[in-house]
Amino acid sequence: MFGYVKPMTSELRLREEEFYRSVYCGLCRSMNSLTGRLSTLTLSYDMVFLALTRLAVFGERYDISLRRCGVNPLRLDRRHIMEDGDELRYAAGVSSLLVELKFEDDAKDERGRARLFAKMSAGIAARRTARSGVSEELEASLCNLLTELYEAEAQKPESVDICASIFGEALGEIFAFGASAEKDERILREIGRGCGRFIYIADAADDVSEDIKAGRWNPIASLWRDEIHGGVFSDTAKAAILSSVKLELSRAAGAAELIELPPGGYPETLEIVKNILYLGMPDTARRILYEGGMRKNKNRKIGGTQIEGSL
């Protein structure tokens, strides 16, 4: 995943910020126990958002306790960490599956040593995914959708919508998988779709300068080629792209407004989900378009703790 789905921490209450960090650390701990220590290097904000959204919809509650960091034994302080549970384990397994699929795609595209490395990494990731217990049905569905995406990208359409829609369907499948109630399934799928479309557009916009230099096809660069000069968008393009991503997020936010927190659920989950959709993700898009992108600043501090923002 990409690390674009972040909260605006300045607008989080202290208890919400502490709760977010507990989920982040809890997911890291789940990944460590489920798919191995190295897999924690791929921990991203996006998977934390997946866990938070499903926790908000399903209302599951896991203990939060003070623990030392299991991944970094040199840290002597203790922090609040959410105990392992179904939704954290689901997010950990999905993270491993997405890494596996990414390496498999790289193995097809790369040459020489890079291709060998990708094939070896894909094999390692596949074993970890199998160990995580990810549903074969979900894996097959994602493989089909991503194959459809790669085929669409190979056509190099002068449109962002086609590819963004397919990626949105893939994220919708991830968010909604396993939901038993029809209402929950619809809400989760719509949030996933909106986030998927946002991530695809944001990632393409973030990569424009690099892709132009390398001569690679980029859907944003293809669509706005007359409005990009020296790898920089014109003001017209910036405003149009920002409006587009905000529209995608409005649909996801509208679905989030339909969430009715079950009795006993954590109220912080829904507040943080809304913070991310209404504030954090639009701010990410603004920084990509107006401040030179996110690639330059992949790490960010949450409550004084340095955490990884993307792969």
C-alpha positions as CSV (number, residue, x, y, z in Angstrom):
1,M,0.0,0.0,0.0
2,F,0.9,3.6,-0.3
3,G,0.7,5.4,3.0
4,Y,-1.6,8.2,1.8
5,V,-4.5,7.5,4.2
6,K,-3.4,9.5,7.2
7,P,-5.2,11.4,10.0
8,M,-4.7,15.1,10.5
9,T,-3.1,14.7,14.0
10,S,-3.4,18.3,14.9
11,E,-7.2,17.9,14.9
12,L,-7.3,14.7,16.9
13,R,-8.1,14.8,20.6
14,L,-5.4,13.5,22.9
15,R,-7.4,10.3,23.7
16,E,-8.0,9.8,19.9
17,E,-4.3,10.3,19.1
18,E,-3.4,7.8,21.8
19,F,-6.0,5.3,20.5
20,Y,-4.7,5.6,17.0
21,R,-1.2,4.9,18.1
22,S,-2.5,1.9,20.1
23,V,-4.1,0.4,16.9
24,Y,-1.0,1.2,14.9
25,C,1.2,-0.6,17.4
26,G,-1.3,-3.4,17.8
27,L,-1.3,-4.0,14.1
28,C,2.4,-4.1,14.0
29,R,2.4,-6.6,16.9
30,S,-0.2,-8.7,15.0
31,M,2.0,-8.7,11.9
32,N,5.0,-9.7,13.9
33,S,3.3,-12.7,15.3
34,L,1.3,-13.7,12.2
35,T,3.6,-13.0,9.3
36,G,7.0,-12.4,10.8
37,R,9.2,-9.6,12.0
38,L,10.3,-8.5,8.5
39,S,6.7,-8.0,7.5
40,T,6.4,-5.1,10.0
41,L,8.6,-3.1,7.6
42,T,5.5,-2.9,5.3
43,L,3.2,-1.6,7.9
44,S,1.4,1.4,6.5
45,Y,-1.2,4.0,7.6
46,D,-3.6,2.5,5.0
47,M,-3.8,-0.8,6.8
48,V,-4.4,1.0,10.1
49,F,-7.4,2.8,8.4
50,L,-8.7,-0.6,7.2
51,A,-8.6,-2.0,10.8
52,L,-10.1,1.2,12.3
53,T,-13.0,1.2,9.8
54,R,-13.9,-2.4,10.3
55,L,-13.6,-2.0,14.1
56,A,-16.1,1.0,13.9
57,V,-18.6,-1.0,11.8
58,F,-18.4,-4.3,13.6
59,G,-17.9,-2.8,17.1
60,E,-15.4,-5.4,18.2
61,R,-13.5,-4.5,21.3
62,Y,-10.0,-5.7,22.3
63,D,-8.0,-4.9,25.4
64,I,-5.5,-2.1,25.3
65,S,-2.6,-2.5,27.7
66,L,0.8,-0.9,28.4
67,R,3.6,-2.9,26.7
68,R,7.1,-2.5,25.5
69,C,7.6,-2.5,21.8
70,G,8.1,-6.1,20.7
71,V,9.7,-5.1,17.3
72,N,12.3,-2.7,18.8
73,P,13.6,-4.2,22.0
74,L,15.9,-1.1,22.5
75,R,12.9,1.0,23.4
76,L,12.6,0.8,27.2
77,D,9.4,2.9,27.5
78,R,6.0,1.2,27.5
79,R,3.1,2.3,25.3
80,H,-0.5,1.5,24.9
81,I,-1.0,-1.3,22.4
82,M,-4.2,-3.0,21.3
83,E,-4.2,-6.7,21.9
84,D,-4.5,-9.1,19.0
85,G,-7.9,-9.6,17.5
86,D,-9.8,-10.7,14.4
87,E,-9.7,-7.3,12.6
88,L,-6.0,-6.7,13.4
89,R,-5.2,-10.1,12.1
90,Y,-7.3,-9.5,9.0
91,A,-5.5,-6.3,8.2
92,A,-2.1,-8.0,8.8
93,G,-3.0,-10.8,6.4
94,V,-4.3,-8.4,3.8
95,S,-1.0,-6.4,4.1
96,S,1.0,-9.5,3.4
97,L,-1.2,-10.5,0.4
98,L,-0.8,-7.0,-1.1
99,V,3.0,-7.2,-0.7
100,E,3.0,-10.7,-2.4
101,L,0.9,-9.4,-5.3
102,K,3.2,-6.4,-5.7
103,F,6.3,-8.6,-5.9
104,E,4.6,-10.9,-8.4
105,D,3.8,-7.9,-10.6
106,D,7.4,-6.7,-10.3
107,A,8.7,-10.1,-11.3
108,K,6.8,-9.8,-14.6
109,D,8.0,-6.3,-15.3
110,E,11.6,-6.3,-14.2
111,R,14.7,-7.8,-15.8
112,G,18.0,-9.3,-14.5
113,R,18.8,-9.1,-10.8
114,A,15.7,-7.0,-10.0
115,R,13.5,-9.7,-11.5
116,L,15.2,-12.4,-9.5
117,F,14.9,-10.4,-6.3
118,A,11.2,-9.8,-7.0
119,K,10.6,-13.6,-7.6
120,M,12.4,-14.5,-4.4
121,S,10.5,-11.9,-2.4
122,A,7.2,-13.0,-3.9
123,G,7.9,-16.6,-2.8
124,I,8.7,-15.4,0.8
125,A,5.6,-13.2,0.9
126,A,3.4,-16.0,-0.5
127,R,4.5,-18.3,2.4
128,R,3.7,-15.6,4.9
129,T,0.3,-14.9,3.3
130,A,-0.6,-18.6,3.5
131,R,0.5,-18.6,7.2
132,S,-1.8,-15.6,7.8
133,G,-4.9,-17.5,6.8
134,V,-6.1,-15.0,4.2
135,S,-9.2,-16.3,2.5
136,E,-8.5,-18.0,-0.9
137,E,-11.7,-16.4,-2.1
138,L,-10.4,-12.9,-1.3
139,E,-7.1,-13.7,-2.9
140,A,-8.7,-14.9,-6.1
141,S,-10.9,-11.9,-6.3
142,L,-8.0,-9.5,-5.8
143,C,-5.9,-11.3,-8.4
144,N,-8.6,-11.0,-11.0
145,L,-9.2,-7.3,-10.3
146,L,-5.5,-6.5,-10.3
147,T,-5.0,-8.4,-13.5
148,E,-7.8,-6.3,-15.0
149,L,-6.0,-3.2,-13.7
150,Y,-2.7,-4.2,-15.3
151,E,-4.4,-4.9,-18.6
152,A,-6.1,-1.6,-18.5
153,E,-2.9,0.2,-17.7
154,A,-1.2,-1.6,-20.6
155,Q,-3.6,0.2,-23.0
156,K,-2.3,3.6,-21.6
157,P,-5.7,5.3,-21.6
158,E,-5.9,9.1,-21.6
159,S,-8.1,8.8,-18.6
160,V,-7.6,8.3,-14.9
161,D,-11.2,7.1,-14.3
162,I,-10.9,3.6,-15.8
163,C,-7.9,2.4,-13.8
164,A,-8.9,4.3,-10.6
165,S,-12.4,2.6,-10.7
166,I,-10.8,-0.9,-10.9
167,F,-8.5,-0.2,-8.0
168,G,-11.4,1.2,-6.1
169,E,-13.3,-2.1,-6.7
170,A,-10.3,-4.0,-5.3
171,L,-10.2,-1.8,-2.1
172,G,-13.9,-2.1,-1.8
173,E,-13.6,-5.9,-1.9
174,I,-10.9,-5.8,0.8
175,F,-12.9,-3.5,3.1
176,A,-16.2,-5.4,2.8
177,F,-15.0,-9.0,2.8
178,G,-16.6,-11.1,5.4
179,A,-19.3,-8.6,6.4
180,S,-22.5,-10.6,7.2
181,A,-25.0,-7.8,7.4
182,E,-26.0,-6.2,4.1
183,K,-25.9,-2.6,5.4
184,D,-22.3,-3.2,6.8
185,E,-21.2,-4.7,3.5
186,R,-22.5,-1.7,1.5
187,I,-20.9,0.9,3.9
188,L,-17.6,-0.8,3.9
189,R,-17.5,-1.4,0.2
190,E,-18.3,2.3,-0.5
191,I,-15.6,3.5,1.8
192,G,-13.1,1.1,0.2
193,R,-14.1,2.2,-3.3
194,G,-13.7,5.9,-2.5
195,C,-10.4,5.3,-0.7
196,G,-9.1,3.1,-3.6
197,R,-9.9,5.7,-6.2
198,F,-8.3,8.4,-4.0
199,I,-5.1,6.4,-3.5
200,Y,-4.8,5.6,-7.3
201,I,-5.2,9.3,-8.2
202,A,-2.9,10.5,-5.4
203,D,-0.2,8.0,-6.2
204,A,-0.3,8.9,-9.9
205,A,-0.1,12.6,-9.1
206,D,2.8,12.0,-6.6
207,D,4.7,10.1,-9.3
208,V,4.2,12.5,-12.2
209,S,7.7,14.2,-12.0
210,E,9.5,10.9,-11.6
211,D,7.6,9.1,-14.3
212,I,8.0,11.9,-16.8
213,K,11.8,11.8,-16.2
214,A,11.9,8.0,-16.6
215,G,9.6,8.0,-19.7
216,R,7.0,5.9,-18.0
217,W,3.2,6.2,-18.7
218,N,1.3,8.0,-15.9
219,P,-2.5,8.5,-16.1
220,I,-2.3,11.9,-14.6
221,A,0.5,13.0,-16.9
222,S,-1.3,11.6,-19.9
223,L,-4.5,13.4,-19.0
224,W,-2.9,16.8,-18.1
225,R,0.2,16.7,-20.3
226,D,-0.5,20.3,-21.5
227,E,-0.8,21.5,-18.0
228,I,2.5,20.1,-16.6
229,H,5.7,22.0,-17.1
230,G,9.0,20.8,-15.7
231,G,7.2,18.1,-13.7
232,V,5.0,20.7,-12.0
233,F,1.2,21.1,-12.4
234,S,-0.3,24.3,-13.5
235,D,-2.7,26.0,-11.1
236,T,-5.6,24.9,-13.3
237,A,-4.6,21.2,-13.1
238,K,-4.0,21.4,-9.3
239,A,-7.4,22.8,-8.7
240,A,-9.1,20.2,-11.0
241,I,-7.3,17.2,-9.5
242,L,-7.9,18.4,-5.9
243,S,-11.6,18.8,-6.7
244,S,-11.7,15.3,-8.2
245,V,-10.1,13.6,-5.2
246,K,-12.4,15.5,-2.8
247,L,-15.4,14.2,-4.8
248,E,-14.2,10.6,-4.4
249,L,-13.7,11.2,-0.6
250,S,-17.2,12.8,-0.3
251,R,-18.7,9.5,-1.3
252,A,-16.6,7.5,1.2
253,A,-17.4,10.1,3.9
254,G,-21.1,9.9,3.1
255,A,-20.9,6.1,3.7
256,A,-19.0,6.7,7.0
257,E,-21.9,8.9,8.2
258,L,-24.1,5.8,8.0
259,I,-22.0,3.9,10.5
260,E,-23.9,3.2,13.7
261,L,-21.4,2.3,16.3
262,P,-22.5,-1.0,17.9
263,P,-23.0,-1.0,21.7
264,G,-19.7,-1.5,23.4
265,G,-17.6,-0.3,20.4
266,Y,-14.9,2.2,20.7
267,P,-16.2,5.7,19.9
268,E,-12.7,6.7,19.0
269,T,-12.7,4.5,15.9
270,L,-15.5,6.4,14.2
271,E,-14.1,9.8,15.1
272,I,-10.7,8.9,13.7
273,V,-12.2,7.5,10.5
274,K,-14.0,10.7,9.9
275,N,-10.9,12.7,10.7
276,I,-9.0,10.8,8.0
277,L,-11.7,11.1,5.4
278,Y,-12.7,14.8,6.0
279,L,-9.3,16.2,7.0
280,G,-6.3,13.9,6.7
281,M,-6.7,12.6,3.1
282,P,-7.6,16.0,1.6
283,D,-4.5,17.4,3.3
284,T,-2.5,14.6,1.8
285,A,-3.8,15.5,-1.7
286,R,-3.1,19.2,-1.1
287,R,0.5,18.5,-0.1
288,I,1.1,16.3,-3.1
289,L,-0.2,19.0,-5.5
290,Y,1.0,22.2,-3.8
291,E,4.0,21.2,-1.7
292,G,6.1,19.0,-4.0
293,G,4.6,15.6,-3.2
294,M,4.8,13.0,-0.4
295,R,7.8,11.0,-1.6
296,K,10.1,13.5,0.0
297,N,8.5,12.9,3.4
298,K,7.4,9.3,3.9
299,N,7.8,9.3,7.6
300,R,5.8,11.3,10.1
301,K,5.5,11.5,13.8
302,I,2.3,10.5,15.6
303,G,2.3,11.7,19.2
304,G,6.1,11.9,19.3
305,T,6.5,8.4,17.9
306,Q,8.2,8.0,14.5
307,I,6.2,5.7,12.3
308,E,6.4,4.6,8.7
309,G,4.1,6.3,6.2
310,S,4.5,4.0,3.3
311,L,6.4,1.0,1.9
